[in-house]
Amino acid sequence: MVKSMTGYGRAQKLIGSRDITVELKSVNHRYFEFSCRVPRSFGFLEEKLKSFVQQRVSRGKIDCYVGIVSDEEAGTVKVNRALASSYLAALRDLQTETGLEDDIRLSTLVRFSDLFTVEKNEADEDEVWNAVAEVAGEAAERFVAMRAAEGGRMKDDVLSRLEAVERLTAMVEEQSPKTVEDYRAKLYQKLSDVLADRSVDEGRVLTEAAVFAERIAVAEETVRLRSHIAQYREILSTGGAVGRKLDFLTQELNREANTIGSKAQDLAVARAVVEIKSEIEKIREQIQNIE
């Protein structure tokens, strides 16, 4: 199965007292790159999630978001009563010394943040991970399914363009011998015009035509082009993480097309080469997003 590097998957589930949300989204990237946002107190989940996702995805820039809402980890607020008494006594002494009106209220003491500490309940890491992994599994299934669906469309498009390249290659193969024959006929006519009433050296014409044929011969290039197309189809049918292989083969397709273009001495062949290169460029744009 060919998969795109673009995808999105989301899952939300209440497990025990925890309401867990996991989102995965990705875009194309040359390698595997993973970033994760989790609640501060659950930082231990990041590496676990990275390994979890990497088992299912080989390439792409993946962003992961995890939300966990639970009363269990909310913690309790503790008051430093001794410090509060000291603050209160100091305020009253200050009031007595200055003779100011005594308007000390509870809200006055609340302003002193060091009176309060939050003691968080320690979560069982294995328990939390098992719950998150369950939700992440559902999100990953949707994420991979989207990548696979997109990859299927890209595969169909690439295959159709390979067929177009193959048809154009056949046109080049058919036209090349005609180009040599046209050259031979033009050369014979030109020599006839120059020599006027003298006879034309047939051997010389044949030699010149042979040299020309050698110079514009594209049989080796078209054979390699067809071979690369066959490999392309085989790789696409095998599926998996094939993006890098296809990238290399695309460069080879383009190399052969450029060589054929440099040898083209016929307008029809030149036009066919332009179309071949256009199709290869569209293929290249597609496979840049294949995993």
C-alpha positions in Angstrom: 0.0 0.0 0.0 1.3 3.4 -1.0 0.7 6.1 1.6 0.9 9.9 1.4 2.8 11.8 4.0 -0.2 14.1 4.6 -2.7 12.9 7.1 -4.9 13.7 10.1 -6.4 11.5 12.8 -8.2 12.3 16.0 -9.8 10.3 18.8 -11.3 11.2 22.1 -12.4 8.8 24.9 -13.3 8.7 28.6 -11.2 6.0 30.3 -11.9 5.8 34.0 -11.9 9.4 35.3 -9.7 10.7 32.5 -11.1 12.4 29.4 -8.3 11.8 26.8 -7.9 13.4 23.4 -5.2 12.5 20.9 -4.7 14.3 17.5 -2.1 13.4 14.8 -1.4 15.4 11.7 1.5 15.3 9.2 2.9 16.9 6.1 5.7 15.8 3.8 9.3 15.7 5.1 12.4 14.0 3.9 12.8 12.1 7.1 10.7 11.2 10.2 10.3 14.3 12.4 8.0 14.2 15.5 6.9 16.9 17.9 4.4 16.4 20.7 2.4 18.6 23.0 1.3 17.0 26.3 0.2 18.5 29.6 3.2 19.5 31.7 2.7 16.9 34.3 2.6 14.1 31.7 6.0 14.8 30.0 6.9 11.1 30.2 4.4 10.4 27.4 6.4 12.2 24.7 9.0 9.5 24.0 6.5 6.7 24.3 4.2 8.4 21.8 7.2 9.0 19.4 8.0 5.3 19.4 4.3 4.4 19.1 3.9 6.6 16.0 7.2 5.6 14.4 6.1 2.0 14.4 3.4 3.0 12.0 4.9 5.9 10.0 8.4 6.0 8.5 8.5 9.5 7.0 6.8 12.9 7.4 6.7 15.8 9.8 4.2 14.6 12.5 2.6 16.9 15.1 0.9 15.2 18.0 -1.4 16.7 20.6 -2.6 15.0 23.8 -5.2 16.5 26.1 -5.9 14.8 29.5 -8.7 16.1 31.8 -8.9 14.4 35.1 -9.8 15.4 38.7 -7.4 12.7 40.0 -4.4 14.7 39.1 -5.8 18.1 40.1 -4.1 18.0 43.5 -4.9 19.7 46.8 -4.1 23.2 48.0 -2.2 23.5 51.3 -2.1 26.7 53.5 1.0 27.6 55.4 -0.9 28.6 58.6 2.1 29.6 60.6 3.2 32.0 57.9 -0.3 33.3 57.6 -0.4 34.1 61.4 3.0 35.9 61.0 1.7 38.0 58.1 -1.5 38.8 60.2 0.5 39.8 63.3 2.9 42.0 61.2 0.0 43.8 59.6 -1.7 44.5 62.9 1.6 45.8 64.4 1.9 48.1 61.3 -1.6 49.3 61.8 -0.9 50.1 65.5 2.3 51.9 64.7 0.8 54.0 61.9 -2.6 54.6 63.5 -4.3 53.7 60.2 -7.8 52.2 60.1 -7.8 48.5 60.6 -9.3 47.0 57.4 -7.4 43.7 57.3 -9.6 41.1 55.6 -9.1 37.6 54.3 -8.7 39.0 50.8 -5.7 40.9 52.2 -3.9 37.7 53.1 -4.9 35.9 49.9 -2.6 38.3 48.0 0.5 36.7 49.6 1.0 33.8 47.1 3.7 32.1 49.3 0.9 31.1 51.8 -0.4 28.5 49.4 1.2 25.4 47.8 -0.4 22.9 45.5 0.4 19.2 46.2 -0.4 17.2 43.0 -1.4 13.6 43.2 1.2 11.4 41.6 -0.3 9.6 38.6 0.6 5.9 37.9 2.7 6.3 34.7 1.9 2.8 33.4 -1.8 3.3 34.0 -1.8 6.7 32.2 0.2 5.4 29.3 -2.1 2.4 28.8 -5.1 4.7 28.6 -3.4 7.2 26.3 -2.1 4.3 24.1 -5.7 3.1 23.6 -6.8 6.5 22.4 -3.7 7.0 20.3 -4.3 3.7 18.6 -7.7 4.9 17.4 -6.3 8.2 16.3 -3.4 6.5 14.5 -5.8 4.2 12.6 -7.7 7.1 11.2 -4.4 8.9 10.6 -2.9 6.0 8.6 -6.2 5.4 6.8 -6.2 9.0 5.5 -2.6 8.7 4.4 -3.4 5.4 2.6 -6.5 6.9 0.8 -4.5 9.9 -0.4 -1.7 7.6 -1.3 -4.0 5.5 -3.4 -5.1 8.5 -5.4 -1.5 9.6 -5.9 -0.6 6.1 -7.1 -3.4 6.1 -9.7 -2.3 9.5 -11.0 1.3 8.4 -11.3 0.4 5.2 -13.1 -1.7 7.1 -15.6 1.3 9.5 -16.3 3.6 6.5 -16.7 1.3 5.2 -19.4 1.5 8.6 -21.1 5.3 8.5 -20.9 5.2 5.0 -22.4 3.0 6.1 -25.3 5.2 9.1 -26.0 8.3 6.8 -25.9 6.7 4.6 -28.5 6.2 7.7 -30.7 9.9 8.5 -30.4 10.9 5.0 -31.3 8.7 5.0 -34.3 9.8 8.4 -35.5 13.5 8.0 -35.1 14.1 5.7 -38.2 11.9 8.0 -40.3 14.2 10.9 -39.2 17.2 9.1 -40.6 15.4 8.2 -43.8 14.3 11.9 -44.3 17.9 13.0 -43.7 19.3 10.5 -46.2 16.7 11.7 -48.8 17.5 15.4 -48.2 21.2 14.7 -48.3 20.8 12.8 -51.6 18.8 15.7 -53.1 21.2 18.3 -51.9 24.2 16.5 -53.5 22.2 16.0 -56.7 21.5 19.7 -56.9 25.2 20.6 -56.2 26.7 18.0 -58.6 24.1 18.8 -61.3 24.7 16.4 -64.2 27.3 14.3 -62.4 26.2 11.1 -60.6 25.9 11.1 -56.8 28.2 8.8 -54.8 25.7 6.4 -53.2 28.3 5.1 -50.8 29.0 8.6 -49.5 25.3 9.2 -48.9 25.0 6.0 -47.0 28.1 6.7 -44.9 26.8 10.2 -44.0 23.4 8.8 -43.1 25.0 6.1 -40.9 27.0 8.7 -39.0 23.8 10.8 -38.6 21.9 7.7 -37.4 24.5 7.0 -34.8 24.5 10.5 -33.6 20.7 10.7 -33.1 20.2 7.0 -32.0 18.0 6.8 -28.9 17.4 3.1 -28.7 19.5 2.7 -25.5 17.7 5.6 -23.8 14.2 4.4 -24.7 15.1 0.9 -23.5 16.3 2.3 -20.2 13.2 4.5 -20.0 10.9 1.5 -20.4 13.0 -0.4 -17.8 12.6 2.4 -15.3 8.8 2.6 -16.0 8.6 -1.2 -15.3 10.5 -0.8 -12.0 8.3 2.1 -11.1 5.2 0.0 -11.5 6.7 -2.9 -9.6 7.6 -0.6 -6.6 4.1 0.9 -6.6 2.5 -2.5 -6.6 4.8 -3.6 -3.7 3.9 -0.6 -1.6 5.3 0.4 1.8 7.8 3.2 2.3 8.7 3.7 -1.3 9.2 7.4 -1.6 13.0 7.5 -1.7 13.1 4.7 -4.3 10.7 6.5 -6.5 12.6 9.8 -6.1 15.7 8.1 -7.4 13.9 6.5 -10.3 12.3 9.8 -11.2 15.7 11.3 -11.6 16.7 8.5 -13.9 13.5 9.0 -16.0 14.4 12.6 -16.3 18.0 11.8 -17.2 17.0 9.6 -20.1 14.4 12.1 -21.4 17.1 14.9 -21.4 19.5 12.7 -23.3 16.8 11.9 -25.9 16.0 15.6 -26.1 19.6 16.5 -26.8 19.7 14.1 -29.7 16.4 15.2 -31.2 16.7 16.4 -34.8 13.1 16.1 -35.6 10.2 18.5 -34.6 7.9 15.6 -33.7 10.5 13.9 -31.5 11.3 17.2 -29.8 7.6 17.8 -29.1 7.3 14.3 -27.7 10.3 14.8 -25.4 8.8 18.1 -24.1 5.6 16.2 -23.2 7.6 13.3 -21.6 9.4 15.8 -19.4 6.2 17.5 -18.5 4.7 14.2 -17.4 7.8 13.3 -15.4 7.7 16.7 -13.6 4.1 16.0 -12.6 5.1 12.6 -11.4 8.0 14.2 -9.4 5.5 16.6 -7.7 3.3 13.6 -6.7 6.0 11.4 -5.3 7.5 14.2 -3.2 4.5 13.5 -0.9 4.7 9.7 -0.9 6.0 8.1 2.3 
